[in-house]
Amino acid sequence: MSKLGTLGARLHHGEIGYDFVKNRKIWYGISILITITAIVGLAVRGLHMGIEFQGGAVFTTPKNMSVSVSTAEGYAEDASGHDAIVQKLGDGSMRIQVAGIDTKTSDTIKDRLAEDLKVDAEKINAELVGPSWGEQIANKAWQGLGIFLILVVIYLAIAFEWRMAVAAFVALIHDITITVGIYALVGFEVTPGTVIGLLTILGYSLYDTVVVFDSLKEQTRDITKQNRWTYSEIANRSINSTLVRSVNTTVVALLPVAGLLFIGGGVLGAGMLNDISLSLFVGLAAGAYSSIFIATPLVADLKEREPAMKSLKKRVMAKRAHGGDPDEGQDAPVTDDEYDEPGDVAAAVVGPRNQPASRARGRGRPSGKRR
């Protein structure tokens, strides 16, 4: 078995682990800091809306242009009197976007560009884009996002419980805010491809979150019938047991997206790939982060407020304080197969094992006694 596979097995069986839930305030602080930065960037710089949302004209020059992007940008701005966006395409041609112009103006700009670039005006392709189309796309996207979030909350509330639905909703808003904020800070153009990317990342983020929630639901069944582990400890076990799976899924999804963003958009100059690849790249990374560090710890926080969970925590702490089984302490988790009685649940992963499971005294119970 590979080292990563061995690590995943040890995490799943509780032999090792990291206490994500205990350190949740650190993750909350990091998320708040990143979110505030994203909101400030959005408020200060704003989104650079593409021509599809503003309306205007797109001019495509012939192949193998020897003019630099900055020079072509200057020509376009002088000819139009508006800000222009110039992208060098893979075949050497240029894509020049000028927002807020009409048909008559575009013909004049086309002739002026042909003169400055020293090419035949008929070889420059001009396309007009009306703002109404982009506005319709944006409105439909907002409607789709709202319906999606409502359905997600309803489904999770039915399949799991309302606290998990709230946590998943917070994680999704967290992912969207960070992704949009990064777009504002980087200054990439927002196009319909960006909207598609934003809607796509919600599915990935929700998938990772539901995987952890499903494990948590299974392991906390009849949790109040035992007095060995608190809800937070079992929630931490759920994160650790699915950690390697979540990381593997995210890395595999990020690799092709990174290829589009850094190689396709950066090295090869296919700038049109940036609009969707950046949203996917940032969204996938933020979704994996929120599933591990935000959603499940938030569920634990909400559940620990319940009277039943408070009572359970008092019983667990009292038992440990009165010299309960030393293998039941927070620093000595046990594996799933150590539970053979109804009502027992899987142990929480909160630290390294002190000894192998095969040598644990009484398989995790005081000698000569049974619950």
C-alpha positions in Angstrom: 0.0 0.0 0.0 1.2 3.5 -0.8 2.2 5.9 1.9 -0.9 8.0 1.2 -3.1 4.9 1.3 -1.5 3.9 4.6 -2.1 7.4 6.0 -5.7 7.3 4.9 -6.3 4.0 6.6 -4.7 5.2 9.8 -6.8 8.3 9.8 -10.0 6.3 9.1 -9.3 3.8 12.0 -8.4 6.6 14.4 -4.7 5.7 14.9 -3.7 9.2 14.0 -5.5 12.5 13.5 -5.6 16.2 13.8 -8.1 18.1 16.0 -9.8 20.3 13.5 -12.8 21.0 15.7 -10.8 22.0 18.8 -8.9 24.6 16.7 -12.0 25.8 14.9 -11.6 29.4 16.2 -8.4 29.6 14.2 -10.1 28.5 11.0 -13.0 30.9 11.7 -10.5 33.7 12.1 -8.7 32.8 8.9 -12.0 32.6 6.9 -13.2 35.9 8.3 -9.9 37.6 7.4 -10.0 36.2 3.8 -13.7 37.1 3.4 -13.1 40.6 4.6 -10.2 41.0 2.2 -12.4 39.7 -0.6 -15.3 42.1 0.3 -12.9 45.1 0.5 -11.4 44.2 -2.9 -14.9 43.9 -4.3 -16.0 47.3 -2.8 -12.8 49.1 -3.8 -11.9 47.7 -7.2 -15.3 46.3 -8.3 -15.8 43.6 -10.9 -14.5 44.1 -14.3 -17.6 43.2 -16.3 -17.1 41.8 -19.7 -18.4 43.2 -22.9 -21.3 40.7 -22.8 -22.7 42.5 -19.8 -21.9 46.1 -21.0 -22.5 45.9 -24.7 -20.0 47.1 -27.3 -17.8 45.7 -30.1 -15.2 43.0 -30.5 -12.5 43.4 -33.2 -10.4 40.4 -34.2 -7.3 41.2 -36.2 -5.5 39.0 -38.8 -3.1 36.3 -37.6 0.6 36.8 -36.8 0.3 40.5 -35.8 3.7 42.0 -34.9 2.2 44.8 -32.8 2.4 44.4 -29.0 -0.6 44.2 -26.8 0.1 47.5 -25.1 0.5 49.3 -28.4 -2.7 47.8 -29.8 -4.5 48.8 -26.6 -3.3 52.4 -27.1 -4.5 52.4 -30.7 -8.0 51.1 -29.7 -8.4 53.7 -26.9 -7.3 56.5 -29.1 -9.7 55.4 -31.8 -12.7 54.9 -29.5 -12.2 57.2 -26.6 -13.1 54.3 -24.3 -11.1 51.8 -22.3 -10.1 48.8 -24.4 -9.1 45.2 -23.6 -6.7 43.5 -25.9 -5.9 39.8 -25.7 -3.2 38.1 -27.8 -4.6 34.8 -29.1 -2.7 31.6 -29.8 -2.5 32.1 -33.6 -0.9 35.6 -33.2 -4.2 37.5 -33.8 -5.6 40.0 -31.3 -9.0 40.3 -29.8 -9.8 43.9 -29.0 -12.9 44.7 -26.9 -14.4 48.2 -26.6 -17.5 48.6 -24.4 -20.3 51.1 -24.8 -20.2 51.8 -28.6 -22.8 51.5 -31.3 -22.8 50.3 -34.9 -21.9 53.6 -36.5 -19.0 54.2 -34.0 -17.7 50.7 -34.5 -17.2 51.2 -38.3 -15.2 54.3 -37.6 -13.1 52.6 -35.0 -12.5 49.6 -37.3 -11.2 51.9 -40.1 -8.9 53.8 -37.6 -7.6 50.5 -36.2 -6.8 49.2 -39.7 -4.9 52.4 -40.4 -2.9 52.2 -37.2 -2.2 48.5 -37.4 -1.4 48.8 -41.1 -3.7 46.0 -42.2 -6.7 45.9 -44.6 -9.9 47.0 -42.9 -11.7 44.0 -44.5 -9.4 41.6 -42.6 -10.5 43.0 -39.3 -13.6 41.2 -38.1 -16.1 43.3 -36.0 -18.9 42.0 -33.9 -21.4 44.0 -32.0 -22.7 42.8 -28.6 -25.9 44.2 -27.0 -26.0 44.5 -23.2 -29.5 43.0 -23.0 -28.1 39.5 -23.7 -25.6 39.6 -20.8 -28.2 41.1 -18.5 -30.5 38.2 -19.2 -27.7 35.8 -18.5 -26.9 37.5 -15.2 -30.5 37.5 -14.1 -31.0 33.9 -15.0 -27.8 33.0 -13.1 -29.0 34.8 -10.0 -32.3 33.1 -10.2 -30.6 29.7 -10.6 -28.3 30.4 -7.7 -31.2 31.4 -5.4 -33.2 28.3 -6.3 -30.2 26.1 -5.9 -29.5 27.4 -2.4 -33.1 27.0 -1.3 -33.2 23.4 -2.6 -29.9 22.6 -1.0 -31.1 23.9 2.4 -34.4 22.0 2.2 -32.7 18.7 1.1 -30.0 18.8 3.8 -32.6 19.7 6.4 -34.6 16.6 5.4 -31.7 14.2 4.8 -29.7 15.3 7.8 -30.9 18.1 10.0 -31.3 21.8 10.0 -28.0 22.5 11.6 -26.2 20.8 8.8 -28.2 22.7 6.3 -27.3 26.0 7.9 -23.6 25.0 8.0 -23.6 24.0 4.4 -25.3 27.2 3.4 -22.7 29.3 5.3 -19.9 27.3 3.6 -21.4 27.9 0.1 -21.8 31.7 0.7 -18.2 31.6 2.0 -16.9 30.0 -1.2 -18.9 32.4 -3.5 -17.7 35.5 -1.6 -14.1 34.5 -1.7 -14.2 33.6 -5.4 -15.9 36.8 -6.4 -13.5 38.8 -4.2 -10.5 37.2 -5.9 -11.9 38.1 -9.3 -12.1 41.7 -8.2 -8.6 41.8 -6.7 -7.0 40.1 -9.8 -9.0 42.2 -12.2 -10.0 39.3 -14.5 -12.9 40.0 -16.8 -16.3 38.7 -15.7 -18.0 36.8 -18.6 -20.8 34.3 -18.9 -18.1 31.7 -18.5 -17.3 33.1 -15.1 -21.0 32.7 -14.1 -20.9 29.1 -15.3 -17.8 28.5 -13.3 -19.3 30.0 -10.1 -22.4 27.8 -10.4 -20.2 24.7 -11.1 -18.0 25.1 -7.9 -21.1 25.0 -5.7 -21.6 21.4 -6.6 -18.0 20.4 -5.8 -18.1 22.2 -2.5 -21.4 20.6 -1.5 -20.2 17.2 -2.5 -17.3 17.3 0.0 -19.5 18.7 2.7 -22.1 16.0 2.3 -19.5 13.3 2.4 -18.4 14.4 5.9 -22.0 15.0 7.0 -23.0 11.5 6.0 -20.1 10.0 8.0 -21.0 12.3 11.0 -24.7 11.2 10.8 -23.7 7.6 10.9 -21.3 7.9 13.7 -23.5 10.0 16.0 -26.5 7.7 15.8 -27.6 7.0 19.4 -24.8 9.2 20.7 -26.6 9.9 23.9 -26.6 6.2 24.9 -22.9 6.3 25.5 -20.7 8.4 27.7 -17.3 8.0 26.1 -17.2 10.7 23.4 -18.7 14.2 23.0 -20.3 15.3 19.7 -17.4 17.5 18.8 -14.9 14.6 19.2 -17.0 12.4 16.9 -17.4 15.3 14.4 -13.6 15.5 14.4 -13.4 11.8 13.7 -15.7 12.2 10.7 -13.4 14.9 9.2 -10.3 12.8 9.7 -11.9 9.6 8.3 -12.8 11.4 5.0 -9.8 13.8 4.9 -7.6 11.9 2.4 -10.7 11.3 0.2 -11.5 15.0 0.1 -7.9 16.0 -0.6 -7.6 13.4 -3.4 -10.8 14.5 -5.0 -9.8 18.2 -4.8 -6.3 17.7 -6.2 -7.6 15.6 -9.1 -10.1 18.3 -10.0 -7.6 21.1 -9.6 -5.0 19.7 -11.9 -6.8 20.1 -15.2 -8.2 23.5 -14.1 -4.7 24.6 -13.2 -3.6 23.5 -16.7 -6.2 25.8 -18.2 -5.4 28.7 -16.0 -1.6 28.7 -15.9 -0.7 27.0 -19.1 -3.6 27.8 -21.4 -4.3 31.3 -20.2 -0.8 32.2 -18.9 1.8 30.5 -21.1 -0.1 30.0 -24.3 -1.9 33.3 -24.1 -5.5 31.9 -24.5 -6.9 34.7 -22.3 -10.5 33.6 -22.9 -9.8 30.5 -20.8 -9.1 32.7 -17.7 -12.7 33.7 -17.1 -13.9 30.2 -16.3 -10.6 28.6 -15.1 -10.0 31.2 -12.4 -13.5 30.8 -10.9 -13.1 27.0 -10.9 -9.6 27.0 -9.4 -10.4 29.4 -6.6 -13.8 27.9 -6.0 -12.6 24.3 -5.8 -9.8 25.2 -3.3 -12.2 27.3 -1.2 -14.8 24.5 -1.3 -12.4 21.9 0.0 -11.3 24.3 2.7 -14.8 25.2 3.8 -15.9 21.5 3.9 -13.1 20.6 6.3 -12.5 23.7 8.3 -15.8 25.5 8.4 -18.9 23.3 7.8 -18.4 20.4 10.2 -16.9 22.5 13.0 -19.9 24.9 12.7 -22.2 21.9 13.0 -20.4 20.8 16.1 -20.8 24.3 17.6 -24.5 24.3 16.9 -25.0 20.8 18.2 -23.1 21.4 21.4 -25.7 24.1 22.3 -28.4 21.4 22.6 -29.3 20.4 26.2 -28.8 16.8 25.4 -25.3 17.4 24.0 -24.4 19.6 27.0 -25.5 16.8 29.3 -23.5 14.3 27.3 -20.4 16.4 27.5 -20.7 16.8 31.3 -21.1 13.0 31.7 -18.0 12.4 29.5 -15.9 14.9 31.3 -17.1 13.7 34.7 -16.2 10.1 33.9 -12.7 11.1 32.7 -12.2 13.2 35.8 -13.1 10.3 38.1 -10.5 8.0 36.6 -12.5 6.3 33.8 -10.8 3.9 31.4 -7.5 5.5 30.5 -7.9 4.4 26.9 -11.1 6.5 26.7 -9.2 9.8 27.1 -9.0 12.4 24.4 -5.4 11.3 23.6 -6.2 7.7 23.1 -8.8 7.1 20.4 -9.9 3.6 19.5 -10.8 2.0 16.2 -14.3 1.3 14.8 -14.1 -2.5 15.5 -13.8 -1.9 19.2 -17.5 -1.3 19.5 -19.6 -4.5 19.8 -22.4 -3.3 21.9 -25.6 -1.5 20.8 -25.4 2.3 21.4 -21.6 2.6 21.0 -20.3 4.9 18.4 -17.1 5.3 16.6 -14.3 7.0 18.5 -13.3 10.6 17.8 -9.9 11.2 16.3 -8.3 13.8 18.5 -4.7 12.7 18.8 -2.2 9.9 18.2 -2.7 6.5 19.7 -0.6 5.6 22.7 -0.4 1.9 21.8 -1.6 -0.5 19.0 -5.2 -1.6 19.1 -4.2 -5.2 19.4 -2.4 -4.5 22.7 -5.1 -2.2 24.2 -6.2 -3.5 27.6 -9.7 -5.0 27.5 -10.2 -3.6 24.0 -10.8 -0.2 25.4 -12.8 -1.2 28.5 -11.8 -1.6 32.1 -10.8 -5.2 32.9 -13.6 -7.4 34.3 -16.3 -4.9 33.6 -18.8 -4.3 30.7 -21.1 -1.4 30.1 
